[in-house]
Amino acid sequence: MSVLSFLHSQLFVTPPVPTYDFGGQTIIITGGNRGIGFEAARHLLKLNAKRVILAVRAVQRGQDAAEELEKSTGRSGSIQVEELDMASHESVKAFATRMEKVDRLDAVLLNAGMYIHEFYLADGYESHLTVNVINTVFLAFLLLPTLRSSADKHRSQSRISFVSSDRHVMFSLPEWKEEKPFEFLSDEKRAKMQERYMISKLMLILLVREMAAHVKDSDVIINTFTPGYCESGLIDDIKGVARVVLDLAKKATARTTEVGGRTLVAAIVPWPESHGKYLNDSLIDDSALSPFVRSEEGSQAQQKIWKDLLEILEQREPAVRSLISP
């Protein structure tokens, strides 16, 4: 997506208010206690979702969010708050195990993410890689059996949608050529932290495309999308000149948090044509992907980082490949 396309989208396109009826359905939203995840939860409750599960790092904040959502929608008892720390694969595994016990699971919105400029390791890898990429995809893998089982039982169509970013277009990924890309990118001496959020979202897009290639759309619909630049808490930890620039851009172009929430809901409407695709402005729009993602080199990078990721995850869950393609 070019700068002109981005500005046109931000300034002249408003994704529509969602109208799909989610009656009887249960949806997980990671990071659903604030920002666009919170607004997506509000929309889903208004659209008759039977249960919205807020998967959050801080349970008390999740409970506060649930109380506010119940008051604003009149949907008392429709929200479940669960602890989930995306910086810990053990927390991810524990959460997925608890979700095996829910009576129904229709869709998962993988919204939780981070954006900072400081380097630190989490679960053995640079924090953006761990939170935005490794453990996000790991959670999707672990939830696949529950989604499949629920779909069979309720004769429904399960979905997983990953929140990415249109800013993935700013960079390519030359590190894919390294023997172990995730390990290489976790070297503090080489890390360019002002680029890392965008790089992590680029990697996520590649991995979601590959994941979708291994899962039938009739099994689970898998897609990724950009909500656009929205009012949210994403940049709260950015400091200095970069924060000034981002704040100015936000004032000039940002969508409201509520409008951003609409894009999350649109991404999990049962839409088989969206399988393996990228959504922009709540529409399938692979043309908005970067030239790198759509190139032959991008395809090679996709295969390489998929292989590297599976090797990482097999150390945590030896049966991970069978989760993807049972």
Phi and psi in degrees as GROMACS dihedral restraints (atoms count N, CA, C in turn):
[ dihedral_restraints ]
;  ai    aj    ak    al  type     phi  dphi    fc
    3     4     5     6     1   -73.0    20    10
    4     5     6     7     1   168.6    20    10
    6     7     8     9     1   -59.4    20    10
    7     8     9    10     1   -42.0    20    10
    9    10    11    12     1   -64.6    20    10
   10    11    12    13     1   -40.7    20    10
   12    13    14    15     1   -64.5    20    10
   13    14    15    16     1   -40.4    20    10
   15    16    17    18     1   -61.3    20    10
   16    17    18    19     1   -48.2    20    10
   18    19    20    21     1   -64.2    20    10
   19    20    21    22     1   -39.3    20    10
   21    22    23    24     1   -61.7    20    10
   22    23    24    25     1   -44.3    20    10
   24    25    26    27     1   -62.5    20    10
   25    26    27    28     1   -46.7    20    10
   27    28    29    30     1   -68.3    20    10
   28    29    30    31     1   -39.3    20    10
   30    31    32    33     1   -95.2    20    10
   31    32    33    34     1   -25.8    20    10
   33    34    35    36     1  -123.4    20    10
   34    35    36    37     1    -3.5    20    10
   36    37    38    39     1  -119.9    20    10
   37    38    39    40     1   126.8    20    10
   39    40    41    42     1  -119.9    20    10
   40    41    42    43     1   109.8    20    10
   42    43    44    45     1   -53.8    20    10
   43    44    45    46     1   139.2    20    10
   45    46    47    48     1   -69.7    20    10
   46    47    48    49     1   157.2    20    10
   48    49    50    51     1   -65.1    20    10
   49    50    51    52     1   128.6    20    10
   51    52    53    54     1   -67.2    20    10
   52    53    54    55     1   144.8    20    10
   54    55    56    57     1  -127.3    20    10
   55    56    57    58     1    -6.5    20    10
   57    58    59    60     1   -60.6    20    10
   58    59    60    61     1   138.7    20    10
   60    61    62    63     1   -87.4    20    10
   61    62    63    64     1   113.1    20    10
   63    64    65    66     1   -94.1    20    10
   64    65    66    67     1    24.4    20    10
   66    67    68    69     1   -50.9    20    10
   67    68    69    70     1   130.8    20    10
   69    70    71    72     1    81.8    20    10
   70    71    72    73     1    -5.8    20    10
   72    73    74    75     1   -94.4    20    10
   73    74    75    76     1   153.5    20    10
   75    76    77    78     1  -116.3    20    10
   76    77    78    79     1   130.1    20    10
   78    79    80    81     1  -128.9    20    10
   79    80    81    82     1   134.4    20    10
   81    82    83    84     1   -94.6    20    10
   82    83    84    85     1   136.0    20    10
   84    85    86    87     1  -125.9    20    10
   85    86    87    88     1   115.6    20    10
   87    88    89    90     1   -80.1    20    10
   88    89    90    91     1   140.4    20    10
   90    91    92    93     1    64.5    20    10
   91    92    93    94     1    38.0    20    10
   93    94    95    96     1   -90.3    20    10
   94    95    96    97     1     9.7    20    10
   96    97    98    99     1   -89.9    20    10
   97    98    99   100     1    -4.7    20    10
   99   100   101   102     1  -156.9    20    10
  100   101   102   103     1   172.3    20    10
  102   103   104   105     1    60.3    20    10
  103   104   105   106     1  -146.8    20    10
  105   106   107   108     1   -68.9    20    10
  106   107   108   109     1   -25.9    20    10
  108   109   110   111     1   -65.8    20    10
  109   110   111   112     1   -41.6    20    10
  111   112   113   114     1   -62.2    20    10
  112   113   114   115     1   -45.8    20    10
  114   115   116   117     1   -67.2    20    10
  115   116   117   118     1   -34.0    20    10
  117   118   119   120     1   -63.0    20    10
  118   119   120   121     1   -41.0    20    10
  120   121   122   123     1   -61.3    20    10
  121   122   123   124     1   -40.9    20    10
  123   124   125   126     1   -62.2    20    10
  124   125   126   127     1   -45.2    20    10
  126   127   128   129     1   -59.5    20    10
  127   128   129   130     1   -44.9    20    10
  129   130   131   132     1   -63.3    20    10
  130   131   132   133     1   -38.8    20    10
  132   133   134   135     1   -65.3    20    10
  133   134   135   136     1   -39.2    20    10
  135   136   137   138     1   -67.7    20    10
  136   137   138   139     1   -24.6    20    10
  138   139   140   141     1   -95.7    20    10
  139   140   141   142     1    20.8    20    10
  141   142   143   144     1    77.4    20    10
  142   143   144   145     1    15.7    20    10
  144   145   146   147     1   -54.6    20    10
  145   146   147   148     1   133.4    20    10
  147   148   149   150     1   -67.2    20    10
  148   149   150   151     1   -40.8    20    10
  150   151   152   153     1  -147.5    20    10
  151   152   153   154     1   135.7    20    10
  153   154   155   156     1  -116.7    20    10
  154   155   156   157     1   122.2    20    10
  156   157   158   159     1   -99.1    20    10
  157   158   159   160     1   114.8    20    10
  159   160   161   162     1   -89.9    20    10
  160   161   162   163     1   111.5    20    10
  162   163   164   165     1   -97.1    20    10
  163   164   165   166     1   110.0    20    10
  165   166   167   168     1  -133.8    20    10
  166   167   168   169     1   153.7    20    10
  168   169   170   171     1   -74.5    20    10
  169   170   171   172     1   -41.0    20    10
  171   172   173   174     1  -106.6    20    10
  172   173   174   175     1   107.7    20    10
  174   175   176   177     1   -61.8    20    10
  175   176   177   178     1   -40.2    20    10
  177   178   179   180     1   -62.4    20    10
  178   179   180   181     1   -40.5    20    10
  180   181   182   183     1   -64.4    20    10
  181   182   183   184     1   -35.9    20    10
  183   184   185   186     1   -64.9    20    10
  184   185   186   187     1   -40.1    20    10
  186   187   188   189     1   -67.8    20    10
  187   188   189   190     1   -37.4    20    10
  189   190   191   192     1   -63.6    20    10
  190   191   192   193     1   -42.0    20    10
  192   193   194   195     1   -64.1    20    10
  193   194   195   196     1   -41.8    20    10
  195   196   197   198     1   -61.3    20    10
  196   197   198   199     1   -41.7    20    10
  198   199   200   201     1   -62.4    20    10
  199   200   201   202     1   -43.4    20    10
  201   202   203   204     1   -64.8    20    10
  202   203   204   205     1   -41.5    20    10
  204   205   206   207     1   -63.9    20    10
  205   206   207   208     1   -41.0    20    10
  207   208   209   210     1   -63.5    20    10
  208   209   210   211     1   -41.0    20    10
  210   211   212   213     1   -65.4    20    10
  211   212   213   214     1   -41.0    20    10
  213   214   215   216     1   -77.7    20    10
  214   215   216   217     1   -20.6    20    10
  216   217   218   219     1  -113.2    20    10
  217   218   219   220     1   -13.6    20    10
  219   220   221   222     1    71.4    20    10
  220   221   222   223     1    20.1    20    10
  222   223   224   225     1  -105.5    20    10
  223   224   225   226     1    62.9    20    10
  225   226   227   228     1   -62.6    20    10
  226   227   228   229     1   135.5    20    10
  228   229   230   231     1    82.9    20    10
  229   230   231   232     1     6.6    20    10
  231   232   233   234     1   -99.9    20    10
  232   233   234   235     1     1.8    20    10
  234   235   236   237     1  -118.6    20    10
  235   236   237   238     1   135.0    20    10
  237   238   239   240     1  -120.0    20    10
  238   239   240   241     1   130.0    20    10
  240   241   242   243     1  -106.0    20    10
  241   242   243   244     1   128.2    20    10
  243   244   245   246     1  -130.2    20    10
  244   245   246   247     1   141.8    20    10
  246   247   248   249     1   -76.7    20    10
  247   248   249   250     1   134.5    20    10
  249   250   251   252     1  -154.5    20    10
  250   251   252   253     1   116.2    20    10
  252   253   254   255     1  -105.9    20    10
  253   254   255   256     1   106.0    20    10
  255   256   257   258     1   -69.6    20    10
  256   257   258   259     1    -8.4    20    10
  258   259   260   261     1   -85.9    20    10
  259   260   261   262     1    -0.5    20    10
  261   262   263   264     1  -130.8    20    10
  262   263   264   265     1   118.5    20    10
  264   265   266   267     1   -67.4    20    10
  265   266   267   268     1   -26.3    20    10
  267   268   269   270     1   -67.1    20    10
  268   269   270   271     1   -39.5    20    10
  270   271   272   273     1   -66.0    20    10
  271   272   273   274     1   -38.7    20    10
  273   274   275   276     1   -61.6    20    10
  274   275   276   277     1   -46.3    20    10
  276   277   278   279     1   -63.3    20    10
  277   278   279   280     1   -41.8    20    10
  279   280   281   282     1   -64.4    20    10
  280   281   282   283     1   -40.9    20    10
  282   283   284   285     1   -63.7    20    10
  283   284   285   286     1   -46.9    20    10
  285   286   287   288     1   -60.8    20    10
  286   287   288   289     1   -37.7    20    10
  288   289   290   291     1   -63.7    20    10
  289   290   291   292     1   -42.2    20    10
  291   292   293   294     1   -64.0    20    10
  292   293   294   295     1   -36.0    20    10
  294   295   296   297     1   -68.9    20    10
  295   296   297   298     1   -19.0    20    10
  297   298   299   300     1   -62.7    20    10
  298   299   300   301     1   -20.2    20    10
  300   301   302   303     1   -92.9    20    10
  301   302   303   304     1    -6.8    20    10
  303   304   305   306     1   -70.2    20    10
  304   305   306   307     1   148.4    20    10
  306   307   308   309     1   -74.5    20    10
  307   308   309   310     1   -18.7    20    10
  309   310   311   312     1  -160.1    20    10
  310   311   312   313     1   141.1    20    10
  312   313   314   315     1  -142.3    20    10
  313   314   315   316     1   116.6    20    10
  315   316   317   318     1  -102.5    20    10
  316   317   318   319     1   -37.6    20    10
  318   319   320   321     1  -151.8    20    10
  319   320   321   322     1   153.6    20    10
  321   322   323   324     1  -130.6    20    10
  322   323   324   325     1   125.0    20    10
  324   325   326   327     1  -105.3    20    10
  325   326   327   328     1   106.5    20    10
  327   328   329   330     1   -89.1    20    10
  328   329   330   331     1    86.8    20    10
  330   331   332   333     1  -103.4    20    10
  331   332   333   334     1   -27.2    20    10
  333   334   335   336     1   -61.6    20    10
  334   335   336   337     1   135.8    20    10
  336   337   338   339     1  -163.0    20    10
  337   338   339   340     1   174.5    20    10
  339   340   341   342     1  -137.3    20    10
  340   341   342   343     1   157.3    20    10
  342   343   344   345     1  -150.1    20    10
  343   344   345   346     1   103.6    20    10
  345   346   347   348     1  -138.4    20    10
  346   347   348   349     1   171.4    20    10
  348   349   350   351     1  -113.9    20    10
  349   350   351   352     1     1.5    20    10
  351   352   353   354     1   -94.5    20    10
  352   353   354   355     1   143.4    20    10
  354   355   356   357     1   -90.3    20    10
  355   356   357   358     1   130.5    20    10
  357   358   359   360     1  -157.7    20    10
  358   359   360   361     1   156.3    20    10
  360   361   362   363     1   -91.7    20    10
  361   362   363   364     1   144.4    20    10
  363   364   365   366     1  -138.7    20    10
  364   365   366   367     1   124.3    20    10
  366   367   368   369     1    59.3    20    10
  367   368   369   370     1    26.1    20    10
  369   370   371   372     1    92.2    20    10
  370   371   372   373     1    -2.9    20    10
  372   373   374   375     1  -132.7    20    10
  373   374   375   376     1   160.6    20    10
  375   376   377   378     1   -52.2    20    10
  376   377   378   379     1   140.6    20    10
  378   379   380   381     1   -57.8    20    10
  379   380   381   382     1   -40.6    20    10
  381   382   383   384     1   -62.8    20    10
  382   383   384   385     1   -39.8    20    10
  384   385   386   387     1   -63.6    20    10
  385   386   387   388     1   -41.7    20    10
  387   388   389   390     1   -66.4    20    10
  388   389   390   391     1   -52.5    20    10
  390   391   392   393     1   -76.9    20    10
  391   392   393   394     1   -49.9    20    10
  393   394   395   396     1   -80.6    20    10
  394   395   396   397     1   -20.8    20    10
  396   397   398   399     1  -124.0    20    10
  397   398   399   400     1   -71.8    20    10
  399   400   401   402     1   -57.9    20    10
  400   401   402   403     1   -57.1    20    10
  402   403   404   405     1   -75.7    20    10
  403   404   405   406     1   -23.8    20    10
  405   406   407   408     1   -67.0    20    10
  406   407   408   409     1   -46.1    20    10
  408   409   410   411     1   -69.3    20    10
  409   410   411   412     1   -37.7    20    10
  411   412   413   414     1   -58.3    20    10
  412   413   414   415     1   -45.4    20    10
  414   415   416   417     1   -61.5    20    10
  415   416   417   418     1   -41.5    20    10
  417   418   419   420     1   -59.6    20    10
  418   419   420   421     1   -44.4    20    10
  420   421   422   423     1   -58.6    20    10
  421   422   423   424     1   -46.8    20    10
  423   424   425   426     1   -67.1    20    10
  424   425   426   427     1   -27.8    20    10
  426   427   428   429     1   -86.4    20    10
  427   428   429   430     1   -11.8    20    10
  429   430   431   432     1   -55.3    20    10
  430   431   432   433     1   -47.3    20    10
  432   433   434   435     1   -60.3    20    10
  433   434   435   436     1   -39.9    20    10
  435   436   437   438     1   -65.9    20    10
  436   437   438   439     1   -41.5    20    10
  438   439   440   441     1   -63.8    20    10
  439   440   441   442     1   -42.9    20    10
  441   442   443   444     1   -64.4    20    10
  442   443   444   445     1   -44.8    20    10
  444   445   446   447     1   -62.7    20    10
  445   446   447   448     1   -42.3    20    10
  447   448   449   450     1   -64.8    20    10
  448   449   450   451     1   -41.0    20    10
  450   451   452   453     1   -62.8    20    10
  451   452   453   454     1   -41.7    20    10
  453   454   455   456     1   -64.5    20    10
  454   455   456   457     1   -43.0    20    10
  456   457   458   459     1   -68.4    20    10
  457   458   459   460     1   -39.9    20    10
  459   460   461   462     1  -104.7    20    10
  460   461   462   463     1     6.0    20    10
  462   463   464   465     1    50.6    20    10
  463   464   465   466     1    49.8    20    10
  465   466   467   468     1  -122.4    20    10
  466   467   468   469     1  -179.5    20    10
  468   469   470   471     1  -116.0    20    10
  469   470   471   472     1   116.1    20    10
  471   472   473   474     1   -83.9    20    10
  472   473   474   475     1   153.2    20    10
  474   475   476   477     1  -141.6    20    10
  475   476   477   478     1   148.2    20    10
  477   478   479   480     1  -132.1    20    10
  478   479   480   481     1   129.7    20    10
  480   481   482   483     1  -130.0    20    10
  481   482   483   484     1   136.2    20    10
  483   484   485   486     1  -108.3    20    10
  484   485   486   487     1   127.5    20    10
  486   487   488   489     1   -78.5    20    10
  487   488   489   490     1   118.7    20    10
  489   490   491   492     1  -112.6    20    10
  490   491   492   493     1  -148.2    20    10
  492   493   494   495     1  -153.4    20    10
  493   494   495   496     1   139.3    20    10
  495   496   497   498     1   -67.7    20    10
  496   497   498   499     1   -14.6    20    10
  498   499   500   501     1   -76.4    20    10
  499   500   501   502     1     1.0    20    10
  501   502   503   504     1   -62.2    20    10
  502   503   504   505     1   -18.7    20    10
  504   505   506   507     1   -71.5    20    10
  505   506   507   508     1   -11.2    20    10
  507   508   509   510     1   -74.1    20    10
  508   509   510   511     1   -19.6    20    10
  510   511   512   513     1  -141.4    20    10
  511   512   513   514     1   156.2    20    10
  513   514   515   516     1  -101.1    20    10
  514   515   516   517     1  -168.1    20    10
  516   517   518   519     1  -135.1    20    10
  517   518   519   520     1    70.9    20    10
  519   520   521   522     1   -61.6    20    10
  520   521   522   523     1   -21.7    20    10
  522   523   524   525     1   -66.3    20    10
  523   524   525   526     1   -12.6    20    10
  525   526   527   528     1   -62.4    20    10
  526   527   528   529     1   -22.6    20    10
  528   529   530   531     1   -77.3    20    10
  529   530   531   532     1   -12.6    20    10
  531   532   533   534     1   -69.6    20    10
  532   533   534   535     1   157.4    20    10
  534   535   536   537     1   -59.5    20    10
  535   536   537   538     1   -43.9    20    10
  537   538   539   540     1  -129.2    20    10
  538   539   540   541     1    89.7    20    10
  540   541   542   543     1   -56.8    20    10
  541   542   543   544     1   -41.9    20    10
  543   544   545   546     1   -65.3    20    10
  544   545   546   547     1   -40.2    20    10
  546   547   548   549     1   -66.7    20    10
  547   548   549   550     1   -41.8    20    10
  549   550   551   552     1   -61.5    20    10
  550   551   552   553     1   -43.6    20    10
  552   553   554   555     1   -72.1    20    10
  553   554   555   556     1   -12.2    20    10
  555   556   557   558     1   -95.9    20    10
  556   557   558   559     1    10.4    20    10
  558   559   560   561     1   -85.3    20    10
  559   560   561   562     1   115.2    20    10
  561   562   563   564     1   -58.5    20    10
  562   563   564   565     1   -34.2    20    10
  564   565   566   567     1   -66.9    20    10
  565   566   567   568     1   -25.9    20    10
  567   568   569   570     1   -99.8    20    10
  568   569   570   571     1   -13.8    20    10
  570   571   572   573     1   -70.5    20    10
  571   572   573   574     1   126.8    20    10
  573   574   575   576     1  -103.0    20    10
  574   575   576   577     1    91.6    20    10
  576   577   578   579     1   -68.3    20    10
  577   578   579   580     1   -25.6    20    10
  579   580   581   582     1   -70.3    20    10
  580   581   582   583     1   -15.6    20    10
  582   583   584   585     1   -99.3    20    10
  583   584   585   586     1   -13.3    20    10
  585   586   587   588     1   -64.2    20    10
  586   587   588   589     1   -39.0    20    10
  588   589   590   591     1   -59.1    20    10
  589   590   591   592     1   -48.5    20    10
  591   592   593   594     1   -64.0    20    10
  592   593   594   595     1   -39.0    20    10
  594   595   596   597     1   -63.4    20    10
  595   596   597   598     1   -42.3    20    10
  597   598   599   600     1   -63.0    20    10
  598   599   600   601     1   -37.4    20    10
  600   601   602   603     1   -72.3    20    10
  601   602   603   604     1   -33.3    20    10
  603   604   605   606     1   -62.6    20    10
  604   605   606   607     1   -46.5    20    10
  606   607   608   609     1   -61.6    20    10
  607   608   609   610     1   -39.2    20    10
  609   610   611   612     1   -62.3    20    10
  610   611   612   613     1   -43.1    20    10
  612   613   614   615     1   -59.5    20    10
  613   614   615   616     1   -45.7    20    10
  615   616   617   618     1   -61.1    20    10
  616   617   618   619     1   -44.3    20    10
  618   619   620   621     1   -68.8    20    10
  619   620   621   622     1   -37.1    20    10
  621   622   623   624     1   -66.0    20    10
  622   623   624   625     1   -39.6    20    10
  624   625   626   627     1   -60.6    20    10
  625   626   627   628     1   -41.0    20    10
  627   628   629   630     1   -70.6    20    10
  628   629   630   631     1   -40.2    20    10
  630   631   632   633     1   -59.6    20    10
  631   632   633   634     1   -44.5    20    10
  633   634   635   636     1   -62.7    20    10
  634   635   636   637     1   -30.4    20    10
  636   637   638   639     1   -68.7    20    10
  637   638   639   640     1   -21.3    20    10
  639   640   641   642     1   -97.8    20    10
  640   641   642   643     1    -7.2    20    10
  642   643   644   645     1  -123.2    20    10
  643   644   645   646     1   129.7    20    10
  645   646   647   648     1   -70.6    20    10
  646   647   648   649     1   142.3    20    10
  648   649   650   651     1   -64.7    20    10
  649   650   651   652     1   -26.0    20    10
  651   652   653   654     1   -73.5    20    10
  652   653   654   655     1   -14.4    20    10
  654   655   656   657     1   -88.0    20    10
  655   656   657   658     1   -67.0    20    10
  657   658   659   660     1  -143.7    20    10
  658   659   660   661     1   128.5    20    10
  660   661   662   663     1   -78.6    20    10
  661   662   663   664     1   126.8    20    10
  663   664   665   666     1  -125.9    20    10
  664   665   666   667     1   127.0    20    10
  666   667   668   669     1  -146.8    20    10
  667   668   669   670     1   174.3    20    10
  669   670   671   672     1  -137.1    20    10
  670   671   672   673     1   159.5    20    10
  672   673   674   675     1  -159.0    20    10
  673   674   675   676     1   163.9    20    10
  675   676   677   678     1  -109.2    20    10
  676   677   678   679     1   132.4    20    10
  678   679   680   681     1   -82.9    20    10
  679   680   681   682     1    -5.4    20    10
  681   682   683   684     1    83.0    20    10
  682   683   684   685     1  -177.7    20    10
  684   685   686   687     1   -84.6    20    10
  685   686   687   688     1   118.8    20    10
  687   688   689   690     1  -126.7    20    10
  688   689   690   691     1   155.6    20    10
  690   691   692   693     1   -63.7    20    10
  691   692   693   694     1   120.5    20    10
  693   694   695   696     1  -165.7    20    10
  694   695   696   697     1  -177.1    20    10
  696   697   698   699     1   -93.0    20    10
  697   698   699   700     1    11.3    20    10
  699   700   701   702     1   -59.1    20    10
  700   701   702   703     1   -39.6    20    10
  702   703   704   705     1   -96.4    20    10
  703   704   705   706     1    14.3    20    10
  705   706   707   708     1   -58.8    20    10
  706   707   708   709     1   -28.8    20    10
  708   709   710   711     1   -94.9    20    10
  709   710   711   712     1     2.2    20    10
  711   712   713   714     1   -83.4    20    10
  712   713   714   715     1   137.9    20    10
  714   715   716   717     1  -123.3    20    10
  715   716   717   718     1   171.0    20    10
  717   718   719   720     1    69.9    20    10
  718   719   720   721     1  -150.7    20    10
  720   721   722   723     1   -60.4    20    10
  721   722   723   724     1   -40.5    20    10
  723   724   725   726     1   -58.6    20    10
  724   725   726   727     1   -38.8    20    10
  726   727   728   729     1   -67.7    20    10
  727   728   729   730     1   -39.4    20    10
  729   730   731   732     1   -60.3    20    10
  730   731   732   733     1   -45.6    20    10
  732   733   734   735     1   -63.1    20    10
  733   734   735   736     1   -44.6    20    10
  735   736   737   738     1   -66.0    20    10
  736   737   738   739     1   -37.8    20    10
  738   739   740   741     1   -66.1    20    10
  739   740   741   742     1   -39.8    20    10
  741   742   743   744     1   -64.2    20    10
  742   743   744   745     1   -43.0    20    10
  744   745   746   747     1   -63.4    20    10
  745   746   747   748     1   -37.0    20    10
  747   748   749   750     1   -64.7    20    10
  748   749   750   751     1   -45.5    20    10
  750   751   752   753     1   -62.1    20    10
  751   752   753   754     1   -35.8    20    10
  753   754   755   756     1   -82.1    20    10
  754   755   756   757     1   -32.7    20    10
  756   757   758   759     1  -131.5    20    10
  757   758   759   760     1   -14.2    20    10
  759   760   761   762     1   -67.4    20    10
  760   761   762   763     1   142.2    20    10
  762   763   764   765     1   -76.1    20    10
  763   764   765   766     1   158.6    20    10
  765   766   767   768     1   -70.2    20    10
  766   767   768   769     1   160.9    20    10
  768   769   770   771     1   -61.1    20    10
  769   770   771   772     1   -38.8    20    10
  771   772   773   774     1   -62.5    20    10
  772   773   774   775     1   -43.7    20    10
  774   775   776   777     1   -64.7    20    10
  775   776   777   778     1   -40.1    20    10
  777   778   779   780     1   -59.2    20    10
  778   779   780   781     1   -39.3    20    10
  780   781   782   783     1   -61.3    20    10
  781   782   783   784     1   -30.3    20    10
  783   784   785   786     1   -60.4    20    10
  784   785   786   787     1   -38.2    20    10
  786   787   788   789     1   -67.5    20    10
  787   788   789   790     1   -32.0    20    10
  789   790   791   792     1   -65.6    20    10
  790   791   792   793     1   -44.0    20    10
  792   793   794   795     1   -65.0    20    10
  793   794   795   796     1   -42.6    20    10
  795   796   797   798     1   -59.8    20    10
  796   797   798   799     1   -33.3    20    10
  798   799   800   801     1   -69.9    20    10
  799   800   801   802     1   -21.7    20    10
  801   802   803   804     1  -108.8    20    10
  802   803   804   805     1    12.1    20    10
  804   805   806   807     1   -66.2    20    10
  805   806   807   808     1   136.0    20    10
  807   808   809   810     1   -61.6    20    10
  808   809   810   811     1   100.2    20    10
  810   811   812   813     1  -137.9    20    10
  811   812   813   814     1    86.2    20    10
  813   814   815   816     1   -54.4    20    10
  814   815   816   817     1   -30.6    20    10
  816   817   818   819     1   -64.7    20    10
  817   818   819   820     1   -17.5    20    10
  819   820   821   822     1   -85.0    20    10
  820   821   822   823     1    -4.3    20    10
  822   823   824   825     1   -60.1    20    10
  823   824   825   826     1   124.1    20    10
  825   826   827   828     1    76.3    20    10
  826   827   828   829     1     5.8    20    10
  828   829   830   831     1  -103.4    20    10
  829   830   831   832     1   170.3    20    10
  831   832   833   834     1  -112.8    20    10
  832   833   834   835     1   129.6    20    10
  834   835   836   837     1  -105.4    20    10
  835   836   837   838     1   137.1    20    10
  837   838   839   840     1  -134.6    20    10
  838   839   840   841     1   130.5    20    10
  840   841   842   843     1    57.0    20    10
  841   842   843   844     1    35.1    20    10
  843   844   845   846     1    66.2    20    10
  844   845   846   847     1    19.6    20    10
  846   847   848   849     1  -127.6    20    10
  847   848   849   850     1   150.0    20    10
  849   850   851   852     1   -62.8    20    10
  850   851   852   853     1   125.7    20    10
  852   853   854   855     1  -154.2    20    10
  853   854   855   856     1    72.0    20    10
  855   856   857   858     1   -64.1    20    10
  856   857   858   859     1   -17.7    20    10
  858   859   860   861     1   -67.3    20    10
  859   860   861   862     1   -18.3    20    10
  861   862   863   864     1   -83.0    20    10
  862   863   864   865     1    -5.0    20    10
  864   865   866   867     1   -71.6    20    10
  865   866   867   868     1   153.9    20    10
  867   868   869   870     1   -66.9    20    10
  868   869   870   871     1   154.1    20    10
  870   871   872   873     1   -55.4    20    10
  871   872   873   874     1   -34.2    20    10
  873   874   875   876     1   -63.5    20    10
  874   875   876   877     1   -47.3    20    10
  876   877   878   879     1   -58.7    20    10
  877   878   879   880     1   -37.4    20    10
  879   880   881   882     1   -87.0    20    10
  880   881   882   883     1    -2.2    20    10
  882   883   884   885     1   -88.3    20    10
  883   884   885   886     1   169.4    20    10
  885   886   887   888     1   -63.9    20    10
  886   887   888   889     1   -38.7    20    10
  888   889   890   891     1   -63.5    20    10
  889   890   891   892     1   -39.2    20    10
  891   892   893   894     1   -61.1    20    10
  892   893   894   895     1   -38.4    20    10
  894   895   896   897     1   -64.6    20    10
  895   896   897   898     1   -40.5    20    10
  897   898   899   900     1   -65.7    20    10
  898   899   900   901     1   -41.8    20    10
  900   901   902   903     1   -62.0    20    10
  901   902   903   904     1   -40.2    20    10
  903   904   905   906     1   -58.0    20    10
  904   905   906   907     1   -47.8    20    10
  906   907   908   909     1   -63.5    20    10
  907   908   909   910     1   -40.1    20    10
  909   910   911   912     1   -68.7    20    10
  910   911   912   913     1   -47.7    20    10
  912   913   914   915     1   -73.7    20    10
  913   914   915   916     1   -25.6    20    10
  915   916   917   918     1   -63.5    20    10
  916   917   918   919     1   -46.2    20    10
  918   919   920   921     1   -61.3    20    10
  919   920   921   922     1   -43.7    20    10
  921   922   923   924     1   -64.4    20    10
  922   923   924   925     1   -42.4    20    10
  924   925   926   927     1   -63.3    20    10
  925   926   927   928     1   -44.4    20    10
  927   928   929   930     1   -61.5    20    10
  928   929   930   931     1   -37.6    20    10
  930   931   932   933     1   -64.4    20    10
  931   932   933   934     1   -37.7    20    10
  933   934   935   936     1   -66.1    20    10
  934   935   936   937     1   -46.7    20    10
  936   937   938   939     1   -72.6    20    10
  937   938   939   940     1   -28.5    20    10
  939   940   941   942     1   -65.5    20    10
  940   941   942   943     1   -22.8    20    10
  942   943   944   945     1   -72.0    20    10
  943   944   945   946     1   -21.9    20    10
  945   946   947   948     1  -100.6    20    10
  946   947   948   949     1   -31.7    20    10
  948   949   950   951     1  -145.3    20    10
  949   950   951   952     1    94.2    20    10
  951   952   953   954     1   -55.9    20    10
  952   953   954   955     1   -26.3    20    10
  954   955   956   957     1   -93.1    20    10
  955   956   957   958     1    20.6    20    10
  957   958   959   960     1   -60.8    20    10
  958   959   960   961     1   -36.8    20    10
  960   961   962   963     1   -63.5    20    10
  961   962   963   964     1   -36.2    20    10
  963   964   965   966     1   -72.1    20    10
  964   965   966   967     1   -20.6    20    10
  966   967   968   969     1   -69.9    20    10
  967   968   969   970     1   -35.5    20    10
  969   970   971   972     1   -75.5    20    10
  970   971   972   973     1   -50.1    20    10
  972   973   974   975     1  -126.0    20    10
  973   974   975   976     1    84.4    20    10
